[in-house]
Amino acid sequence: MKGSLLLAWQVKDKHCLVIGSGDVALSRINHLVIAQAKITVISGDGHIHKEILDLAKTGEITLHNRNYKDEDLKMYEKLEPQLDFKNLNTTAYSAISQLVDETFACVLCCIDDYELSAKIYYQCKLLRLPVNIADKPPLCDFYFGSMINQESLQIMISTNGKSPRLSKLIKDNIAKQFVGVDLNNAIENLGLVRARLRELILVDDDLVTIDTRMNWIKALTDFFTVKEWSLLHLTQNQADKIIKCFPDFPPKQYDEFQTYISS
């Protein structure tokens, strides 16, 4: 069995560079908007998609209407690192954080010029920047799959660049199974219970206690269906009432559970 390492990559408030301004570039930009990245777009000399222009007008992206320049890959870098990674101390951490903030977290190239795309790929490799060259799987450190997004919930289906169309069909099939179900609300309910459990049950942070808490929240989650969890609108007081049962459990019958948390 072979595949990619699927991760939830945190690029919030980090610089990301998109080169290109067509349909594919717009798709990449939309992913980055959801991820709350700081997005810089180099349009190239082609037609700029209207939605990209709209995003620039609202300030959601920084748009440079020109061709790519070699210097673009380092456009935000100001610091020249003079640190020895073997001999770091805590006073160096803020400088390192600033250096990270000035460096592109990823580069997404969405242009039809294969020669320039290849050059950008190897420039990124030299600078150790993660890069994706659209429609060129061998020139990609990562792929974009088909996504289901409901705020906190994200589901990605990937064919490792082999069949983007099939991944979309699979995504649509999965999405149909949850029509009318507020998946994000189910996540918010269980997330609240989990967060309050960690805050209120502070017996110890040893592995046994952590394991006990994890098994408890797993068992509680399995009490009800996704749809049943989605129909609840838990308050903090209700979540605390559930946790008061720990290490035992609240009622396992849904109607009795609703009555218990509402009483």
C-alpha distance (Angstrom), angle and dihedral (degrees) to the residues before:
residue distance angle dihedral
M1 . . .
K2 3.81 . .
G3 3.79 132.0 .
S4 3.77 146.9 125.9
L5 3.79 128.0 -70.7
L6 3.81 103.6 -105.0
L7 3.80 112.2 -149.7
A8 3.80 139.4 168.9
W9 3.79 96.0 -121.8
Q10 3.81 113.4 -153.3
V11 3.83 109.3 -140.8
K12 3.80 97.3 150.2
D13 3.82 109.7 144.8
K14 3.81 90.7 -1.3
H15 3.80 124.5 122.7
C16 3.81 115.1 -104.7
L17 3.81 124.4 -179.5
V18 3.81 125.1 -144.7
I19 3.82 118.3 -171.1
G20 3.80 112.0 -161.7
S21 3.80 135.7 37.0
G22 3.81 108.5 -138.3
D23 3.80 134.1 98.0
V24 3.80 95.0 -66.1
A25 3.79 92.0 48.2
L26 3.81 89.6 50.6
S27 3.80 90.3 52.7
R28 3.82 90.7 52.3
I29 3.80 91.3 46.1
N30 3.80 91.7 52.1
H31 3.81 90.1 54.5
L32 3.80 89.8 51.4
V33 3.80 92.9 47.5
I34 3.81 89.7 56.3
A35 3.81 88.7 48.8
Q36 3.85 89.7 52.1
A37 3.81 93.9 -124.8
K38 3.81 126.2 161.4
I39 3.79 98.5 -108.4
T40 3.80 125.7 -155.5
V41 3.80 118.4 -175.5
I42 3.81 126.8 -163.6
S43 3.80 103.5 -162.6
G44 3.80 101.6 -159.9
D45 3.80 119.1 -152.6
G46 3.80 97.3 -62.8
H47 3.79 132.1 94.9
I48 3.80 113.5 -63.4
H49 3.79 113.5 -131.9
K50 3.81 111.7 -116.1
E51 3.81 92.7 -126.8
I52 3.81 90.0 55.2
L53 3.81 89.1 52.9
D54 3.81 89.1 49.6
L55 3.82 91.3 51.4
A56 3.79 89.2 51.3
K57 3.81 91.6 50.8
T58 3.81 91.6 52.8
G59 3.80 91.4 47.7
E60 3.79 95.5 -116.6
I61 3.80 90.4 124.1
T62 3.81 136.8 22.5
L63 3.81 108.0 -125.1
H64 3.81 124.4 -161.0
N65 3.81 109.1 -168.3
R66 3.80 98.5 -151.7
N67 3.78 143.5 77.9
Y68 3.79 123.1 -70.7
K69 3.81 119.3 -85.1
D70 3.80 126.2 -161.1
E71 3.80 89.4 -122.6
D72 3.80 91.3 60.8
L73 3.80 91.9 83.6
K74 3.81 89.2 64.7
M75 3.80 100.4 30.3
Y76 3.81 95.5 126.2
E77 3.79 98.4 39.3
K78 3.80 114.8 113.8
L79 3.78 104.6 151.0
E80 3.77 124.5 78.3
P81 3.80 104.8 -151.5
Q82 3.79 112.6 -126.2
L83 3.78 96.5 172.1
D84 3.77 129.8 122.1
F85 3.79 107.5 -136.4
K86 3.80 90.6 -153.0
N87 3.78 93.4 58.0
L88 3.79 106.6 41.2
N89 3.79 124.2 150.5
T90 3.79 130.7 -173.3
T91 3.81 92.8 -95.1
A92 3.82 88.6 66.8
Y93 3.81 94.9 55.8
S94 3.82 96.1 84.9
A95 3.81 91.4 50.7
I96 3.78 90.2 50.5
S97 3.82 90.9 48.9
Q98 3.81 89.8 52.5
L99 3.79 90.4 49.1
V100 3.80 90.2 52.6
D101 3.81 90.6 48.7
E102 3.82 90.1 54.3
T103 3.81 94.9 50.2
F104 3.80 124.5 80.2
A105 3.80 110.7 -106.4
C106 3.81 88.4 -153.0
V107 3.79 142.1 -6.7
L108 3.81 121.1 -140.3
C109 3.79 116.2 -166.2
C110 3.81 115.9 -164.7
I111 3.81 106.7 169.0
D112 3.82 134.2 119.1
D113 3.81 94.9 -129.6
Y114 3.82 103.9 102.3
E115 3.80 95.2 -173.5
L116 3.81 92.8 52.7
S117 3.80 91.5 42.3
A118 3.79 90.9 54.6
K119 3.80 90.7 48.4
I120 3.82 90.9 51.3
Y121 3.80 90.3 49.1
Y122 3.81 93.3 54.7
Q123 3.79 92.1 42.2
C124 3.80 87.8 56.1
K125 3.80 90.8 48.1
L126 3.79 90.4 52.8
L127 3.82 90.2 49.5
R128 3.84 91.1 42.2
L129 3.78 93.3 -121.4
P130 3.84 118.9 150.8
V131 3.80 107.3 -116.9
N132 3.79 140.2 -173.3
I133 3.81 119.9 -162.4
A134 3.81 106.6 -162.1
D135 3.81 115.4 -116.1
K136 3.82 92.1 0.9
P137 3.85 105.7 99.3
P138 3.83 94.3 179.8
L139 3.82 88.2 57.4
C140 3.81 96.0 53.2
D141 3.78 131.5 96.9
F142 3.80 88.1 -170.1
Y143 3.80 139.7 8.0
F144 3.79 134.6 -134.0
G145 3.79 112.3 -126.2
S146 3.79 130.2 -170.4
M147 3.79 110.1 -75.0
I148 3.77 136.8 -150.0
N149 3.80 108.0 -160.2
Q150 3.79 126.2 -171.2
E151 3.79 102.0 157.2
S152 3.82 103.1 -94.0
L153 3.80 92.0 19.0
Q154 3.78 119.5 77.5
I155 3.79 124.5 170.3
M156 3.79 119.9 -175.8
I157 3.79 125.9 -164.7
S158 3.79 115.3 -165.9
T159 3.80 133.1 -178.3
N160 3.81 89.8 -173.7
G161 3.77 91.1 -106.7
K162 3.82 94.7 -55.1
S163 3.81 101.3 107.3
P164 3.82 117.9 5.5
R165 3.81 90.2 173.3
L166 3.80 92.4 57.1
S167 3.79 91.7 48.9
K168 3.82 88.2 55.0
L169 3.81 91.6 50.9
I170 3.81 90.5 50.7
K171 3.82 90.4 47.8
D172 3.81 91.5 51.5
N173 3.81 90.4 49.7
I174 3.81 91.8 52.5
A175 3.80 92.2 45.9
K176 3.83 91.2 54.7
Q177 3.81 89.8 61.2
F178 3.81 90.9 63.2
V179 3.79 101.4 42.8
G180 3.79 108.0 143.4
V181 3.82 93.3 15.0
D182 3.80 118.0 115.0
L183 3.79 97.0 -142.7
N184 3.79 92.3 175.2
N185 3.81 91.3 57.5
A186 3.81 90.2 53.0
I187 3.81 88.4 52.1
E188 3.82 92.5 48.4
N189 3.82 91.3 51.0
L190 3.79 94.9 50.3
G191 3.80 92.0 38.9
L192 3.81 89.7 56.4
V193 3.80 92.1 50.2
R194 3.81 91.5 47.7
A195 3.81 93.0 47.9
R196 3.81 92.9 48.5
L197 3.80 90.5 46.3
R198 3.80 90.1 57.2
E199 3.81 91.4 46.8
L200 3.80 98.2 45.4
I201 3.79 103.2 34.6
L202 3.79 101.7 63.3
V203 3.77 100.6 147.1
D204 3.77 90.1 133.5
D205 3.77 140.7 -39.3
D206 3.79 94.7 -127.2
L207 3.80 118.0 127.8
V208 3.80 93.5 -103.0
T209 3.81 93.0 56.3
I210 3.80 92.5 44.1
D211 3.79 90.5 49.7
T212 3.81 91.1 49.1
R213 3.82 91.4 52.2
M214 3.81 92.0 47.1
N215 3.79 93.4 50.2
W216 3.81 90.8 47.0
I217 3.81 94.1 53.1
K218 3.83 90.7 44.7
A219 3.80 91.1 53.3
L220 3.82 92.3 45.9
T221 3.81 91.3 50.5
D222 3.81 90.6 53.1
F223 3.83 92.6 54.3
F224 3.79 92.6 84.2
T225 3.80 141.2 26.5
V226 3.79 123.1 -99.5
K227 3.80 89.2 -106.7
E228 3.81 92.3 51.7
W229 3.82 91.5 51.4
S230 3.82 89.2 47.6
L231 3.83 92.2 56.3
L232 3.80 93.1 59.2
H233 3.80 124.1 87.7
L234 3.78 102.5 -162.8
T235 3.78 121.4 -162.4
Q236 3.79 122.4 -154.2
N237 3.81 90.0 -104.9
Q238 3.80 90.5 53.7
A239 3.80 91.3 48.0
D240 3.81 89.6 50.5
K241 3.79 89.9 50.9
I242 3.80 89.9 54.5
I243 3.80 90.8 49.8
K244 3.80 92.5 50.6
C245 3.80 86.1 73.2
F246 3.83 91.5 62.4
P247 3.01 126.2 154.6
D248 3.81 83.4 21.0
F249 3.78 122.3 51.7
P250 3.81 139.1 -114.0
P251 3.84 118.1 -114.5
K252 3.78 113.1 -53.0
Q253 3.79 95.8 -150.2
Y254 3.81 109.2 89.5
D255 3.81 96.7 -134.8
E256 3.81 91.6 47.3
F257 3.80 90.0 46.8
Q258 3.81 91.3 53.2
T259 3.79 90.6 49.5
Y260 3.80 91.4 47.7
I261 3.80 96.4 52.8
S262 3.82 92.0 43.2
S263 3.80 97.4 49.1
